[in-house]
Every structure is written in C-alpha cells, then in structure tokens.
Amino acid sequence: MRNLRSTQLLFQLSKPGRRCVRLPEPDVPVRALDELLPADAVAETPPPLPELAEPDVVRHFTNLSQRNMSVDTHFYPLGSCTMKYNPKRNERLASLPGLADVHPFQPEETLQGLLRLLFELQQLLAEISGLPAVTLQPAAGAHGELTALMVAAAYFRELDEKRTKVLAPDSAHGTNPASARMAGFQSVTVRSTAASYVDMDDLRSKLDDSIAVFMITNPNTLGLFDGQVAGIAELVHERGGLIYLDGANMNAILGIARPGDFGADMMHFNPHKTFSGPHGGGGPGAGPVCVTEKLGVYLPAPIVDCDGERYSLCFDRPKSIGRVRSFYGNVGVLVRAYCYILTHGPDGLRRVAENAVLNANYLLSRLRHFLPVPQGDRCMHEFVATAESLKKQRGITAMDIAKRLLDYGFHAPTVYFPLTVPEAIMVEPTETESKETLDAFAETMFRITEESLELLHEAPHTTVISRPDEVKAARTPVMKWTAD
Ligand SMILES: *Cc1c(COP(=O)(O)O)cnc(C)c1O
C-alpha cells in the first residue's frame, strides 16, 4: 500500500493565526516599525509565510527526513559510489570548535592546529598514492579531474607542446570526458576488450603526439583491475603523454597498490567515498589531487607548507594554475578523511580494501546464479551484473529490480552504468556490511526475480512517489508552490 503520510506542503497546512511561539505583552513602550526602519525598508503587506504550530513544523520536517534512504538507515550498495558507513566519531571530531568555528581570514598563527592537520593530510595522501605533490583544494572528484587536466595543460604549455586530446576508455565515468572538454581538450574514447580491459590495439592506434593525457580508472568501473596498466603507462610515456588515474575506486587497493608505483602521474581521491565522508544529495565532497614531483609546481596555490616549526599557506608558486576553490577547499570533509586515515593506520587501510573486495566477491558468488556477471567470477570492490536474460525471458528489467528493492528496505544498486553492459546492475557492498546483511540482500534479489510482472512494473509500492519521469524531474524541477 502506498505510504499515505502527509504529502502536503507547509503552505497547505497553514491556518491563519496559528503560531509556534506566543510572546507576552511587552512591558516596555511599543514603537512603530517605521520609527525604527526607513519607510522604504518596511513591506506594505507581510510576506506570505505559512502559519503553523511547532508540532506541525517538527512533524513535517521529521517526516520528510525519513523519506530518504541513507547509509544510517539502509544497506546502500550503490556501485561506484562507495556508500560505506560513516563513523560518528569522525563527525564529533570534525565539529570540535578549533576545527569547525575557525574563520579562513584568521591570522595564520591562530590556525596552526588546522594547518598542521591539512599539512599532514597532504603527506598521508602522498604516501597512499605514491605521488609526492598534493593539493587539497578541489571540491569533488570531478573537480579534481579538471584541476589535474589544467595542471597537464600548464605542463605542456611550458614544454611548448601542442597536445589537444585526452583519451579515456569507454567504461570511464562520465566525468572523465566532461572534465577533458572543460579543460579545453578533445575527448577521445578507447575501446574495451570483450573482457572489459583496455583494448591495447585500439589504444596504440590512437596514441600519437597529440595525446596529452590517458585517463584510466583502476580498478575500473566494472570492478576489474587492469593488469596492463604499467604497460599502458609505458606506451603513453614513450609518446610524451601523462597518465591520470581516476582514484574513485581506491577503496579496493588502499595499502595494497599505489597508483604512483603503477605508472600514474596524477590522480584524485574521493575522500567522501574512500575515507568515509558522508555524501549523497550532491555534496559536499572533496577531490584532493596528487601528482609527480615535476608536475607539483603547477598545482593550485596556496599549498600548506611547514618550515619544520610553523605551518603556513604558501602562495609563492609562480607556475601555479592559480586557485580552483576559495580558501583551502572543503575543510570539514578533509578533517574527516584525516581522522579516518589515522584511525586505521597502514594495516587498517589495507584491511579495509581486503574486506571490501571479500564482501563484493561473496555477494557476486551469491547472485551470479540468477543474475549473470558477464565479466567473470571474481571482482575487486564491486561488480556489474546484467538483467539482460531476465528481460528477454521474463520481461524483468534492471529498473524493475532497482525499484522493487526499495519496497524491501534496500537502496538500489547503480543501474544502466557502465554503458558497456546492457541492463547493468552495479553492486558495491563496501567493507562495512555484515554477512547477514549481504545474505538478506542476495535472498531478496532472488525473491524479486520470482515475482509477478504486475507487481514489479508498478514498484515501488511503499514510497510516496513511485516512478517519476527522472529526466524531467532533474531538468525541470518544480521548486515553487503556487496556490493553483
Ligand atoms: C564518483 C566518481 C567520480 C566523480 O567524483 P565526484 O566526487 O562525484 O565528483 C569520478 N569517477 C568515478 C569512477 C567515480 O566513481
């Protein structure tokens, strides 16, 4: 049955004269508004605000807040997004007054604690990535991609080389070609083999002196580690190009492999994925970028520096591409990442990756009997199943499964991405889920494939709205209430 909890807006709940607070009669002389404010600052009619009692307001917003699924309420196996549990301890630490209540215009001497934290985070990310120069400024993964490509452009400008193209495999996240275009490059797609690795022949045929950067996600969006990556890097480097590693999938290789060691010249981290920053609903995130020594000079200014005693912001960077974000980036997200990394330590980070891979493989082995996984019987931190045969045989699509899962209290996996797999269902359980949760999910998935089409095509049945036109909802959202 559809959830009938009030779908009314505050404006519709409004009753004239209703109030949250009633103040006593004043015991001082009352002065008219126009005595206190210039006449043109006083509205002729009061603003059309809803009039409500406090319980109405509290219930309205509390009920709204519970319509969402979140990592704190539901299993959230959204492939490529690493929706792992966000430890509450990091929230407490990030809201300590010395971190949360400081102002970026305070004198540096009064920000030494925060600057030290950011400096050490730069060092930790350099160690984890194997790339020594770091900026914390970018505000998201995609912004990190753009920043790194601007760094590459500055590097080639200085070499006086005209390189106009950026390569990315067809399985790449959509942000890769988009960032390439925004940084002024032409984006060129490299084909994948049937096994979903980079097609080396296609790569060779597209490699020439016009290639600035090859962007690779490894493990890739199919949850496969492309073992050719060092060879790819060698080929690209021979032609004078750079390797960019999209680090969104670092959760699979933390403490096990370092991009700098397998050929990357630049990479971004997604602290809101890998280091458990809360995310969803568009932010805030961060996208720290790590690069090789020779590219370090082009990174945005300022960088956090230390002379052995005092921490400071270094603006003296003549070759820098300049700022990409105000102040030092989204500091709150960075503080959480710092706490997460120090809490785990090197061994703990390695165990994070091992358990993320173990959980994904366990789930893969439970699902593949009824939901084929075309790319093999093993994966890294995520895998992509396909509902293609279910669709052909029974008319059940990836969308039906995703929608029906909501009725059973599971957030849907990523569907219809990557584009290279038809009816794709991309599952990333993360390391923070128990065997019981994974079992319950696998059993529910199986149960859904046995359900009737009438039930599935109308799903979800328990949410406030069922199947909105998603494109229309995103492109032309109705943000304003009008009485008619
Ligand atoms: C999430 C993701 C991105 C983009 O990161 P944002 O922080 O969302 O901008 C880029 N590439 C891959 C593979 C991703 O999963």
PDBQT file of the ligand as one rigid body, heavy atoms in Angstrom, charges set to zero:
ROOT
HETATM    1  C1  LIG A 501      32.275   9.282  -8.129  1.00  0.00    +0.000 C 
HETATM    2  C2  LIG A 501      33.181   9.163  -9.306  1.00  0.00    +0.000 A 
HETATM    3  C3  LIG A 501      33.719  10.300  -9.919  1.00  0.00    +0.000 A 
HETATM    4  C4  LIG A 501      33.302  11.719  -9.567  1.00  0.00    +0.000 C 
HETATM    5  O1  LIG A 501      33.508  12.061  -8.257  1.00  0.00    +0.000 OA
HETATM    6  P1  LIG A 501      32.631  13.201  -7.555  1.00  0.00    +0.000 P 
HETATM    7  O2  LIG A 501      33.282  13.376  -6.238  1.00  0.00    +0.000 OA
HETATM    8  O3  LIG A 501      31.237  12.687  -7.503  1.00  0.00    +0.000 OA
HETATM    9  O4  LIG A 501      32.742  14.416  -8.424  1.00  0.00    +0.000 OA
HETATM   10  C5  LIG A 501      34.629  10.127 -10.951  1.00  0.00    +0.000 A 
HETATM   11  N1  LIG A 501      34.958   8.891 -11.379  1.00  0.00    +0.000 NA
HETATM   12  C6  LIG A 501      34.440   7.769 -10.821  1.00  0.00    +0.000 A 
HETATM   13  C7  LIG A 501      34.868   6.430 -11.350  1.00  0.00    +0.000 C 
HETATM   14  C8  LIG A 501      33.530   7.866  -9.772  1.00  0.00    +0.000 A 
HETATM   15  O5  LIG A 501      33.008   6.765  -9.236  1.00  0.00    +0.000 OA
ENDROOT
TORSDOF 0
